[in-house]
Structure formats: structure tokens, C-alpha cells
Amino acid sequence: MPHDPRHLATAIDIVLRAGEIQLAHFTRDVRIAKKGAIDLVTEADLEVERMCRRILAERFPSHAILAEELASEPGHGGSSDHCWIFDPIDGTTNYAHGLPIFCASLGLEIAGRIEVAAIYDPTRRELFTAERGSGAYVNGTPLRVSGASALIEALLVTGFPYDVHEEADDVLGLFGEFVRRARAVRRLGSAALDMAYVAAGRFDAFWEDNLKPWDVAAASLLVEEAGGVVSGTDGSPFLVRSGHVLAAAPGMQGPMLETIRAFRAGRARNRTR
């Protein structure tokens, strides 16, 4: 089925506008609130999301919207088979601390599959885009995942969930397993950019649990369209709402899953002793 060109154009328009708003507030005295012990929301998050909802309501009034901050506002969770999944600032903690690693991420889900994606990093002026079946791009240049196939040759990236204080042994234990096996492991603080960088071949694989749909929706399509593989961290088929994801170059999926399974099996044995 051919894509409606308005979909990608709108996604690009929204994330570029989001970048302008983000930079207008960045490193200034922006108001910050807490959603949890370490889960933050800024004034810019809210302004960006309201902009997104306004544009989508004008252009596609029948479409549903799933976004991070304003779940109670109109457009959230409608019954349309078109659902826009938006993160106004992926990397809010970085943003709130003045660390320039953040982005806006917008994906369009049609009948249960992500079909259109746009991610914009305003500090690097990098616009990542994809349409299913048409490839993935950064600033118009095609993306391709890496050819890595061994952990010792791989640069990996992950994130820590907001409940990391309660799940530290599992999270840090698996992190340690990859530190021992890979060339290097990074933790940047933006799942959408982590996965976009897998699509670009900058990282060889990304894994994380306890994610939200807006963290991974757009980025998952980037990885797939760049020739990568996206699944659950248990090897199950990837689902945007499953909460866990492994995104990797094809040669890295096996070694990543083997490491995760061995670690979890060991943890399970230890718990039963």
C-alpha cells in the first residue's frame, strides 16, 4: 500500500518544530517537575507535546495520539487504526541537566505496525527518517547497520529504567556481563537516539527493558529499514507496547540473545537456592 506523503511530511514538521522549542528553553531556567523519584518532566516537554497534538488534530482529526506527558488531553487513545506515538523530549534527564543528548521522536502506527518515523536531534541537527519499505535516512543520506558479528568487536549501548534503584542487581548484572564480553558499552540516556545510532552503524546493538512505546516506536522502524533486527530482549517478536527491546545488526542478535539468556538463567537458579 503506498504511503500518504502527508504522513512523513507531518512527522518531519513536528520534530523540527520540537527541536526549535527544545533549544529555546535549553540551559535556561526551565521549570522541572517530578513524575517519580528520578523521572522528570520539564516545561519544554509540555510545550512540545501540546504543539504536536495541535498539529495532528488539525491535519488528521480522526487519528489517535499516544504521547508521554498529556494522556488526559484530547486525541489520546482513540479508536482509529492510525496512531501517532510521540516523545516530546527523549532524554529529559539529560535535557534538564544541560547535557546535549536528547531528541524528539514521532512514529505513525497503522493497523498495529509502525509505518512512518522521524527523530530529530537539534543539537547535532540530525534528522532521522524512515518509511516502511523505503529505507532509513539521516539528513537524506541512507542508513545501514554495521556488519559486526562478535561481541568483542562490538560497541553496545543500553539504558537504565526509572526503577533502577529497585532493580539494580538485574540491570547492573546484565550490564556487567556485556562489559566483560564487548569492546565497550555506553549509556547515553536517550533510547530513541541509541536505536537511531544502531541504524546508522554507530552502535552495533542496543538492549533495554521497562521502556514505553514512545521511547522505541519511531526508532524501531529506523533500525528495520537500515537492515537491522528488532526483537524483544527474550528473542520474542518485537511489539511496540511490550516494554523491552533488542535492536541489533543481524550478526549481533545471536550473541546478544545468548548473553541475555545465560545471565537470566543464572539469576533464576540463584533465586531458587
Buried (B, 14 or more C-beta within 10 A) or exposed (E): EEBBEEBBEBBBBBBBBBBEBBEEBBEEEBEBEEEEEEEBBBBBBBBBBBBBBEBBBEBBEEBBBBBBBBEEEEBBEBEBEBBBBBBBBBBBBBBBEEBBBBBBBBBBBBEEEBBBBBBBBBBEEBBBBBBBEEBBBBEEEEBBBBEBBEBEBBBBBBBBBBBBEEBEEBBEBBBEBBEEBBEEBBEBBBBBBBBBBBBBBBBBBBBBBBBBBBBBBBBBBBBBBBBBBBBBBEBEEBBBEBBBBBBBBBBBBEBBBEBBEEBBEEEEEEEEE
